[in-house]
């Protein structure tokens, strides 16, 4: 169905800036695209859409000619759609006439372009969010994921519509958005069995979502991400790991970003839980301080033999001994840098990092220990173990550590896959060496420079 001109003009005018190439001669170039097969145009449009989004690009090219409109109408191009700022300049209110245009445009897109829509996102919408989700859920039977970023005005009606119409929905991301918690809780209680991914921002009311997950509302959940606003003063997140392990036994990715989990025990006193046997990624990164201890970490990962990614940035209380006790033989990425400003409560020096490199030296692909306070001798020993075993390490961040020239030589003389090395702020290195090395060519130049010093 060819779009009404007014609809496409509204989308063109209000969903982004024009994409006309600079210096394009319309008289000379207006006919070349009219002779291309539709399939070729669809492939060209697909490349643009994959980088720049379907809206407003497809709406604009659909106005060029009938051939381009036919290509731009291909449902395969509309499987992933993001709608950003809509019609309202910052600081101005939305007029009733404008609101009617928005709703007409959304309805037309849902009815005529979104038949194969899989992934839908709204960003920075403060009005018409509920209307839009209702329209999308009613006319998009294949809808698989929704993402609302910095949106507001989402009530229970939208979640009810999703429950009634979007039976393929498996991913919900509502981070940094305001929504009616009770509406989402009701949705999870009735339809949570189909949800595999959920992401939300930590808040007093939003924490009720964790309680619902603990009760087993989403037994097939594979991804759980809880973050917090960077300017938030309340970063403490009470969480009962045992209950979560029981309620979400299939969890593969668990991220708690910039929150400080406070571990609670189950009220019934049950000590056993299945753990997270399917877990592949655990992220507890924070820019502040962390309560996480070796025991807390083991309580989370005691059954996670498939773990591949472990992000402990900011977790200053974790020790090499605690890491060495984890039953994760095939870890590929370890991020353990310390990026917060205060070192209050930290020991003056740490030791035995070689236990970590000895354990995971054969499997590590990325290692970050920025600003960790290991001794020079301990780092040299650890790098020796790492260099003797690894063939897969691609990225190594030693920024702010006490690494020495000998330790650096251990690293780059044997790690042939290494293409990123961060030696910035390493005060035990001479001037000229403290920098970031990107690519194997720069790393080889560093090795040649080290050989000249021998």
Protein Blocks (a to p, Z undefined) as FASTA:
>chain_A
ZZdfklmmmmmmmnoccfbdehiafklmmmmmmmgcfklmmmmmmmmmmmnojblklmmm
mmmpmmlmmmmmpmklmmpccdddehiaghiacdfklmmmmmmmmmmmmmmmmmmcfbdc
dehiaghklmmmmmmmmmmmkbmbdcdehiahiafklmmmmmmmmmmbcbdcfehiacdf
klmmmmmmmmmmmpcbdcddddfklmmmmmmmmnopammbcbdcddddfkbcblcccddf
klmmmmmmmbfbdcdehiacdddddfklpabdebjmkbcbdcfbdfbdcfbdfklmmmmm
mmmmkbfbdcfehiambcfklmmmpccfkbfbdcfbdfbfblghiafbdehklmmmmmmm
mmombdcfehiacdfklmmmmmmmmmmmpckbfbdcfehiabdfklmmmmmmmmmmbcbd
cfehiakbcehjaccdedjklmmmmmmmmmmmZZ
